[in-house]
Amino acid sequence: MTIETEWRDYDVVVVGSGGAGSHAAQAAARAGASVLIVSKDPIGCSDTKISEGLATVRESGSDDDSEELLSENLRMAGGDLPVTALTDAFAQDSKDAYDRYRLQGLRPAIDTKNNTPKSLPLPMGGHTRRRSVGHRNSGIAFSHANWNGVIQDSRIDYLEDCWFLDVVTVEGSDGEEGGQKRVVGGLIYDAARGKLVAVRAPSVVIAAGGLSTLYFPKTDTMRGNTGDSYAVAARAGADLVDMEQVQFLPFCVASPPSFEGLLIGEPVTASFLGVLRDKNGKVILDGVYLRTRAECSAAIMRTVEDGRGSPNGGAYLDMTANRLHPLSGPYFMRFLASALPSAYKVARQALGRAAADCDEAWEVRPSAHYMMGGIRTDANGASVAGEGDGSIAVGITGLFASGQAMGGLFGANRLGSTFLTEGAVFGARSGQAAAKLAREAATQIKDGAEDGVFADYIAATRQRFGQSGKLAASALKLDLQRESWDNIGPVRTLERISRIDALLDGLEESLDDVAIPDYAEWNQAFIEFEELRNLVTTARAVAAAARERDGSIGGHVRLDCGEISAFSHPYSTVVSKPANDAWQVRRAMRPRTPVKQIAAYKVKENWRKAQVKFLRALPAGMQDRRLEKKYKAIMGDAGAAPEVTPGGVDAAIGEGTKA
């Protein structure tokens, strides 16, 4: 059988239909481009849809917030790895990006005093200001807004149940800057129709999500996150940046297995008195609500490595001290139940009523969540290369990225609630830039002179259908997922990185021995093969970057190395794979924040942590009164009503279902 090939022409192809992809498509269409969205899942079914629905909106909760503060917050929390041009763009565009969601139907609660979207009472972990806005129906509200924006624009076509296989490129001519590669389109497997779709287009925006399925079942994300973004870009020859920086959410379900990996809390939900404890009850981290996700995850996994972990390989999040006070306790329970409502419901269902009422500690374990590294781009999502700060050289002309596909924004740690905002900010920027390039490059594609370059991609794909072999890609994927958690998961050593490299060597050799039947429609074996191929490529990039980063920082914890000081000269890891060549790894030096500024930031951070220690040391009555005053200041008198009694949390949040 020879699978049929269908040919199409567009100005811009967008890979992925989540928050970043939908905003990229809308922006490109508004700029006059013809757009095709390619999505594995139904339009809008992405990590956006299953998120907690929290968005970073500058100045939504603090009068003294500013673009400069938000940008600095992102860089400092990210260990000075983030690119300043990207953090500045995020800070500058966050309010406008959020307004675009609202124009598409998003309905936040409004703070009537300031006529602004109502932010959470406390800054999310790592933020220095209140700027995280929650929403009823969580991520579904954002997903519906994105869906509305896509289907209502006649300039946007979309293909669902389709796998984007490769970006098709040609070498630049002598007249082009640097003679670098340029995009001429992409190849797609349309599973529902059993066809290959060859799309001629001068611009491709990769917004295909992250890599967390590499660690399944220890993840809370969509199962389609198989590293497609990074593998497709790497095969095209693009630079990937900070690939060792995988974000592991610290507070996820360790057991029972049916809930394993799901989110049940953020650092902020621990509130003023929450602590982490080991299996012996010893405090391993206090002031949890002020900590970043990376700090909490690292503390848990180091405890596990020391043999002091909980029965299911985690630790205990103890919030009982918040619950016990008669005056402030009801405020805390109201806050806990309403700050991340869907996560709280999971906790109630998975851990039971006593845990939901904070009468006992929660067993938690990190879970793979978000990819902070990715395709190396400028502030408009365009592929860049070379050394330095990521803005000195064009990478692949016509290749763009946004969302989890894009690296350089978060560095070593992503602050809570930034995901949904990031997708809108850089989705729009990449879509606009892709449309602009497509207008300028229109004459290069329309005559079809480069159709021949698609031939090799099409032939290689066709050969896979009917491939004989003794192996199943699905079984090999399970081996890779288990070994990835153990060796390039939350903790790493040089020995473990070498072990995963050896496994990847074998898997790469095994790809040609994977059995794929000879039929075109919904060939699940072919789909599993392609996703395994992408996971192997992505894991190789993570391992290469993890080997180069010989110290612990943010989401990258090396047990065999020391911590990288905040005062050391920061650098990003850059990995790439030239055609038919070995992986190349190098360092891109980042400009260091002035020492005085770092010191001031650290002083403020330590002062906040010292205040928590002082608060915990106060006599119970005095502590209770102080906490009540704090809660009233941030939540108002309504924050404690209706009063929450043991077993009464359901009534407090308007839910009739019991755990």
C-alpha positions in Angstrom: 0.0 0.0 0.0 1.2 3.5 -0.8 -0.3 6.2 1.4 -1.8 9.1 -0.6 -0.4 12.6 -0.3 -2.6 15.7 -0.4 -1.0 19.1 -1.2 -2.0 22.4 0.4 -0.8 26.0 0.5 -1.0 28.4 3.4 0.9 31.4 4.6 1.3 30.1 8.2 1.1 26.7 9.7 0.5 26.6 13.5 1.3 23.3 15.2 -0.9 22.9 18.3 -4.3 24.3 19.3 -3.8 25.2 23.0 -3.4 28.6 24.4 -0.2 29.5 22.5 -1.3 27.9 19.2 -4.8 29.5 19.2 -3.4 33.0 19.9 -0.7 32.5 17.2 -3.3 31.5 14.7 -5.6 34.4 15.6 -2.8 36.9 15.4 -1.6 35.6 12.0 -5.1 35.7 10.7 -5.7 39.2 11.9 -2.6 40.2 10.0 -4.1 38.9 6.8 -2.5 35.5 6.6 -4.1 32.3 5.6 -3.6 29.9 8.5 -3.7 26.2 9.1 -3.8 24.8 12.6 -2.6 21.2 13.0 -3.7 19.4 16.2 -3.4 15.9 17.6 -6.4 16.4 19.8 -9.7 18.3 19.2 -9.2 22.0 18.9 -8.7 23.5 22.4 -8.0 20.2 24.2 -4.7 21.0 25.7 -2.9 21.7 28.9 -4.7 25.0 28.9 -8.0 23.2 29.3 -6.9 21.1 32.3 -5.0 23.9 34.0 -6.0 25.6 37.2 -7.1 28.6 35.3 -4.7 31.1 36.9 -3.3 33.9 34.8 -0.6 36.5 35.7 -2.0 40.0 35.2 0.3 42.8 36.1 -1.1 45.3 38.6 -4.2 43.2 39.2 -3.6 42.9 43.0 -0.8 45.3 44.0 -0.7 49.1 43.5 3.1 49.0 43.5 3.5 46.5 40.7 5.1 47.5 37.5 6.6 46.2 34.2 10.1 46.5 35.7 9.2 44.6 38.8 7.5 41.7 37.0 10.4 41.4 34.5 12.9 41.4 37.3 10.8 38.8 39.2 10.9 36.4 36.3 14.7 36.8 35.8 15.7 36.6 39.5 13.4 33.6 40.2 14.8 32.0 37.0 18.4 32.2 38.3 19.3 34.9 35.8 19.0 32.5 32.9 15.9 34.2 31.3 16.5 36.4 28.3 15.8 40.0 29.3 14.1 40.8 26.0 11.6 38.0 26.7 10.9 38.8 30.3 10.4 42.5 29.3 8.0 41.4 26.5 6.0 39.3 29.0 5.8 42.1 31.5 4.8 44.6 28.9 2.1 42.5 27.2 0.5 40.7 30.1 -2.4 43.1 30.6 -3.2 43.3 26.8 -2.9 39.6 26.5 -5.4 39.0 29.3 -7.8 41.5 27.7 -7.8 39.5 24.5 -9.0 36.5 26.5 -11.8 38.6 27.9 -12.8 39.8 24.4 -13.2 36.1 23.5 -15.5 35.4 26.4 -13.4 34.9 29.5 -15.2 36.2 32.6 -13.1 36.9 35.7 -14.3 38.0 39.1 -13.9 41.8 39.4 -12.4 43.7 42.3 -15.1 46.4 42.6 -12.8 48.8 44.5 -10.3 49.0 41.7 -12.3 47.7 38.8 -9.6 45.2 38.0 -9.7 41.4 37.7 -9.6 40.0 41.2 -6.3 38.4 42.1 -5.5 35.6 44.7 -5.2 36.9 48.3 -1.5 35.8 48.5 1.3 36.0 45.9 1.9 32.7 44.3 5.2 31.0 45.1 8.1 33.1 43.8 6.0 36.2 42.9 6.8 39.3 45.0 3.4 40.9 44.2 -0.2 39.7 44.1 -0.9 39.3 40.3 -2.4 35.9 39.9 -6.1 35.9 38.8 -8.2 32.9 39.3 -11.4 31.9 37.3 -14.5 29.9 37.9 -14.3 26.6 35.8 -10.5 26.9 35.8 -8.8 26.2 32.5 -12.0 25.2 30.8 -12.9 28.9 30.7 -9.7 29.7 28.9 -10.0 26.8 26.5 -13.5 27.9 25.5 -12.2 31.4 24.9 -9.5 30.1 22.7 -11.9 27.8 20.8 -14.2 30.8 20.2 -11.3 32.8 18.7 -10.3 30.0 16.3 -13.6 28.8 14.9 -15.0 32.3 14.4 -12.3 33.4 12.0 -12.8 32.3 8.4 -9.1 32.7 7.6 -8.2 29.9 9.9 -8.5 26.2 8.8 -7.8 23.4 11.1 -7.0 19.7 11.0 -7.7 17.6 14.1 -6.5 14.0 14.8 -3.4 14.9 12.8 0.3 14.5 13.7 2.8 17.1 12.5 5.8 15.0 11.5 8.5 17.4 10.3 9.3 20.9 9.3 10.5 21.0 5.7 13.4 23.3 5.1 15.8 24.2 2.3 19.3 25.7 2.5 19.3 29.5 2.1 20.6 31.0 -1.1 23.8 33.0 -1.2 21.7 36.2 -1.3 20.0 35.5 2.0 21.5 36.6 5.3 24.1 34.1 6.3 22.8 31.5 3.8 20.8 29.9 6.7 18.0 27.4 6.3 14.5 28.6 5.6 11.1 26.9 6.1 9.1 25.9 3.0 6.4 23.9 4.8 5.7 20.7 6.8 4.5 17.1 6.5 1.4 15.9 8.4 -0.1 12.5 9.0 -3.9 12.8 8.9 -4.9 9.8 10.9 -8.7 10.1 10.5 -8.5 10.3 6.7 -5.4 8.0 6.3 -3.4 10.5 4.3 -0.2 12.5 4.3 -0.7 16.2 4.0 2.2 18.2 2.5 1.7 21.9 3.2 3.7 24.5 1.4 4.1 27.5 3.7 6.9 30.0 4.4 6.2 30.2 8.2 5.6 27.5 10.8 4.8 28.2 14.4 5.6 25.4 16.8 3.2 25.4 19.8 2.8 21.7 20.3 3.2 21.6 24.1 5.9 20.1 26.3 7.5 16.8 27.2 6.0 15.6 30.4 4.7 12.3 29.0 8.4 11.4 29.1 7.8 10.8 32.8 4.4 9.2 32.7 2.6 8.3 35.0 4.3 10.9 37.2 2.8 13.9 35.4 -0.4 16.0 35.6 -0.4 17.1 31.9 -2.0 15.9 28.7 -0.8 12.6 27.4 0.0 14.2 24.1 3.0 16.0 25.5 5.5 13.7 23.8 8.2 16.3 23.1 7.1 16.8 19.6 8.0 20.6 19.7 11.6 20.0 20.5 12.2 16.9 18.3 10.7 18.5 15.2 12.8 21.6 15.8 16.0 19.7 16.5 15.6 17.5 13.4 15.3 20.8 11.4 18.6 22.0 12.9 17.3 24.6 15.4 19.0 25.5 18.7 17.3 24.3 21.9 18.0 26.2 25.1 18.0 25.1 28.8 16.6 21.7 28.0 17.7 20.4 31.5 15.2 22.8 33.1 12.1 20.6 33.5 9.6 21.9 36.0 8.3 19.4 38.5 5.3 20.6 40.5 6.1 19.7 44.2 2.6 18.9 45.5 1.0 16.1 43.5 -0.7 12.8 44.4 1.7 10.0 45.3 -1.0 7.4 45.9 -3.5 5.9 45.0 -2.4 5.0 41.5 -5.6 6.1 39.9 -4.8 9.7 41.0 -1.0 9.5 40.7 0.7 12.6 39.4 -2.3 14.9 39.7 -1.9 18.4 41.2 -3.3 19.0 44.7 -1.6 22.2 45.8 0.9 25.0 45.1 3.4 26.5 47.5 1.0 29.4 48.1 -1.8 27.1 49.3 0.3 26.1 52.3 -0.4 29.6 53.6 1.5 31.2 56.5 2.1 28.1 58.6 2.5 25.2 56.2 5.7 23.2 56.3 7.2 20.1 54.6 8.1 17.1 56.8 10.0 13.9 56.2 8.7 10.5 57.3 10.0 11.1 60.8 8.1 14.3 61.2 11.2 16.5 60.9 10.6 19.8 59.1 12.6 19.9 55.9 11.3 23.2 54.6 9.4 26.0 56.3 7.9 29.2 54.9 6.6 27.0 52.0 4.2 29.6 50.7 7.1 31.9 49.9 9.1 29.3 48.1 9.3 28.6 44.4 8.1 25.3 43.0 11.7 24.3 42.3 12.8 24.8 45.9 9.9 22.6 47.2 10.5 19.9 44.6 14.2 19.8 45.3 13.6 19.6 49.1 11.3 16.6 48.7 13.5 14.6 46.3 16.7 15.2 48.3 14.8 13.9 51.3 13.8 10.8 49.4 17.4 10.2 48.3 18.5 10.5 51.9 16.1 7.6 52.8 13.7 9.9 54.7 10.9 9.9 52.2 7.3 8.9 52.6 6.1 5.4 51.7 5.3 6.4 48.1 8.5 8.3 47.4 7.6 11.8 48.6 7.2 13.8 51.7 4.4 15.4 53.8 2.8 18.8 53.3 1.6 19.7 56.8 -0.9 22.5 56.9 -2.6 21.5 60.2 -1.2 24.5 62.1 -3.2 26.8 59.8 -6.4 24.9 60.6 -6.2 24.8 64.4 -6.6 28.5 65.3 -10.2 29.5 66.1 -10.0 33.0 64.7 -7.8 32.6 61.6 -8.5 28.9 60.9 -11.8 29.5 59.0 -10.1 32.1 56.8 -7.4 29.6 55.9 -9.9 26.8 55.1 -11.8 29.2 52.9 -8.6 30.2 51.1 -7.4 26.6 50.7 -10.7 25.5 49.2 -11.1 28.4 46.8 -7.5 29.3 45.7 -7.1 26.3 43.4 -10.6 24.7 43.5 -10.0 21.8 41.0 -6.8 20.8 42.8 -8.5 20.9 46.1 -11.2 18.6 44.8 -8.6 16.1 43.7 -7.0 16.3 47.2 -10.4 15.6 48.8 -11.1 12.7 46.5 -7.6 11.1 46.6 -6.6 11.7 50.2 -10.0 11.6 52.0 -11.9 13.9 54.3 -9.5 14.1 57.2 -6.8 15.4 54.8 -9.2 17.7 53.1 -10.1 19.2 56.5 -6.4 19.6 57.2 -6.6 17.3 60.3 -3.7 15.4 58.9 -0.7 16.1 56.6 -0.8 15.3 52.9 1.6 12.9 51.3 2.9 14.6 48.2 5.4 13.9 45.5 6.8 16.0 42.6 5.2 15.5 39.2 6.4 16.5 35.7 4.5 19.6 34.7 6.0 22.2 32.5 9.0 22.5 30.2 11.0 25.7 30.9 13.5 25.1 28.2 12.7 24.8 24.5 13.4 26.3 21.1 15.7 29.2 21.2 13.9 32.3 20.0 13.8 36.1 20.1 11.0 38.1 21.7 8.8 37.5 18.7 9.2 33.8 18.8 11.6 33.6 15.8 14.3 30.9 15.8 17.7 32.3 16.7 21.2 30.8 16.9 24.8 31.7 17.8 26.3 32.6 21.1 25.5 35.4 23.6 22.0 36.5 24.7 20.0 34.8 21.9 19.5 37.8 19.7 22.7 38.0 17.6 21.9 35.6 14.8 19.0 34.3 12.8 18.3 30.6 13.3 16.0 29.0 10.8 14.1 31.6 8.8 10.4 31.0 9.0 10.5 28.9 12.2 8.7 30.3 15.2 7.8 29.0 18.6 5.5 29.9 21.5 4.2 28.4 24.7 6.1 25.4 26.1 7.8 25.0 22.8 9.7 28.2 23.4 12.7 28.5 25.7 14.5 31.5 27.2 11.6 33.1 29.2 11.7 31.2 32.5 15.2 29.8 32.8 15.6 27.8 36.0 12.1 28.3 37.4 8.6 29.3 36.2 6.5 31.3 38.5 2.9 30.1 39.1 0.1 31.5 36.9 2.4 32.5 34.1 1.5 29.7 31.7 -1.8 31.0 30.4 -0.4 34.5 30.1 2.7 33.3 28.3 0.7 31.5 25.7 -1.3 34.6 24.9 1.7 37.0 24.9 4.1 35.0 22.7 1.4 33.2 20.7 0.3 36.7 19.5 3.9 37.8 18.9 4.9 34.7 17.0 1.7 34.8 14.9 2.2 38.4 13.9 5.8 37.8 13.1 5.1 34.7 11.1 2.4 36.5 9.0 4.8 39.4 8.3 7.5 37.0 7.1 5.0 35.1 5.0 4.0 38.3 3.2 7.7 39.1 2.4 8.4 35.5 1.3 5.3 34.9 -0.7 7.0 34.8 -4.1 9.5 32.2 -2.9 6.8 29.5 -2.4 3.9 30.1 -4.8 5.5 28.8 -7.9 6.0 25.3 -6.4 9.6 25.1 -7.5 10.7 23.6 -4.2 8.1 20.8 -4.1 10.9 18.3 -4.8 12.4 18.9 -1.4 9.3 17.3 0.1 10.1 14.1 -1.7 12.6 12.7 0.8 10.3 13.4 3.7 7.4 11.8 2.0 9.4 8.7 0.9 10.9 8.2 4.4 7.4 8.3 6.0 5.8 6.0 3.4 8.5 3.4 4.1 7.5 3.2 7.7 4.0 1.9 6.8 4.4 -1.9 6.5 7.7 -1.9 8.3 8.5 -5.4 9.6 9.9 -5.9 13.0 9.6 -7.7 16.4 9.2 -4.7 18.7 6.2 -2.6 19.8 6.8 1.2 20.2 4.3 1.3 23.0 6.4 -1.2 25.1 9.6 0.7 24.3 7.9 3.9 25.4 7.1 2.4 28.8 10.8 1.5 29.3 11.9 5.0 28.4 9.4 6.7 30.7 10.5 4.6 33.7 14.2 5.1 33.1 13.7 8.9 32.4 12.1 9.4 35.8 14.9 7.6 37.5 17.8 9.1 35.6 16.8 12.5 34.2 13.8 13.2 36.4 13.7 15.5 39.5 17.3 14.4 40.6 20.3 13.6 38.4 23.9 12.5 38.6 26.5 11.9 36.0 26.2 8.2 36.4 22.4 8.4 35.9 22.8 10.6 32.8 25.2 8.0 31.4 22.6 5.3 32.0 19.9 7.1 30.1 22.3 7.8 27.2 23.0 4.1 26.9 19.3 3.3 26.9 18.7 6.0 24.2 21.5 4.4 22.1 19.7 1.2 22.1 16.3 2.7 21.5 17.6 4.6 18.4 18.8 1.3 17.0 15.5 -0.3 17.8 13.4 2.1 15.8 14.0 0.2 12.6 12.8 -3.0 14.3 9.4 -1.6 15.4 6.5 -3.4 13.7 4.1 -1.1 11.8 1.2 -2.6 9.8 0.5 -1.6 6.3 -2.7 0.5 6.4 -3.2 4.2 6.5 -6.3 5.1 8.5 -5.7 5.4 12.3 -2.5 3.4 12.3 -1.9 3.4 16.0 1.4 1.6 15.7 2.7 4.4 13.4 1.5 7.0 15.8 3.2 5.3 18.7 6.3 5.0 16.6 6.4 8.7 15.8 5.8 9.7 19.4 8.5 7.3 20.6 10.9 8.8 18.0 10.1 12.3 19.4 10.5 11.2 23.0 13.9 9.6 22.3 15.1 12.8 20.5 13.8 15.0 23.3 15.3 12.8 26.1 18.6 13.0 24.3 18.5 16.8 24.4 17.6 16.8 28.1 20.4 14.4 28.9 23.0 16.4 26.9 22.0 19.7 28.6 21.9 18.0 32.1 25.4 16.7 31.6 26.6 20.2 30.6 25.0 21.9 33.6 27.3 20.6 36.3 25.6 22.2 39.3 22.1 22.4 40.8 19.9 25.3 39.8 16.1 25.6 39.6 14.5 22.5 38.1 17.8 20.8 37.5 19.1 19.0 40.7 22.5 17.3 40.4 23.1 15.2 43.5 26.8 14.8 42.7 27.4 18.6 42.4 27.0 21.7 44.5 24.5 24.5 44.2 25.2 27.2 41.6 25.4 30.5 43.4 23.1 33.4 42.6 26.3 35.5 42.3 28.1 33.3 39.8 28.1 34.2 36.1 24.9 32.8 34.7 24.8 30.7 31.5 22.2 28.8 29.5 22.9 25.4 27.9 22.4 25.3 24.1 22.0 21.9 22.3 21.6 21.2 18.6 22.0 18.4 16.2 23.3 19.2 12.8 22.1 16.7 10.1 23.8 13.3 10.4 26.0 14.6 13.2 26.3 14.1 16.9 24.6 16.3 19.4 26.4 19.5 20.1 26.3 21.3 23.5 27.6 24.7 24.4 27.1 27.5 26.9 25.5 30.8 26.1 26.6 33.3 28.7 23.9 35.6 30.2 24.4 39.1 31.5 24.4 39.0 35.3 22.1 41.1 37.3 24.2 43.7 39.2 25.5 42.3 42.4 23.8 45.0 44.5 20.5 44.2 42.9 20.9 40.5 43.6 21.9 41.2 47.2 18.9 43.5 47.7 16.6 40.8 46.2 18.1 38.2 48.5 17.8 40.4 51.6 14.1 41.0 50.9 13.6 37.3 50.3 15.4 36.3 53.5 13.5 39.0 55.4 10.1 37.5 54.3 11.3 34.0 55.4 12.5 35.4 58.7 9.1 36.9 59.4 7.5 33.5 58.9 9.9 32.0 61.4 9.1 34.7 63.9 5.3 34.2 63.3 5.7 30.4 63.9 7.5 31.1 67.2 4.7 33.3 68.7 2.4 32.0 71.4 -0.7 30.4 69.9 -3.1 33.2 70.9 -0.9 36.0 69.6 -0.2 34.1 66.4 -3.9 33.5 65.8 -4.8 37.2 66.2 -1.9 38.3 63.9 -3.0 35.7 61.3 -6.6 36.9 61.5 -5.5 40.4 60.8 -3.5 39.3 57.8 -6.3 37.3 56.3 -8.8 40.2 56.8 -6.4 42.5 55.1 -6.2 40.3 52.0 -9.5 38.6 52.0 -11.9 40.9 53.8 -14.4 39.9 56.4 -16.2 37.7 53.9 -13.1 35.5 53.7 -14.2 33.6 56.9 -17.8 33.1 56.1 -19.5 30.7 56.1 -17.5 29.3 59.0 -15.8 26.1 58.2 -16.1 23.3 60.8 -14.6 19.8 60.6 -16.1 18.0 57.7 -17.8 21.2 56.5 -15.5 22.3 53.7 -17.9 21.2 51.1 -20.5 23.6 52.2 -18.0 26.4 52.4 -17.2 26.1 48.6 -20.8 25.3 47.6 -20.1 21.6 46.8 -22.5 18.9 47.8 -20.2 16.0 47.0 -18.3 14.3 49.9 -15.0 12.6 49.7 
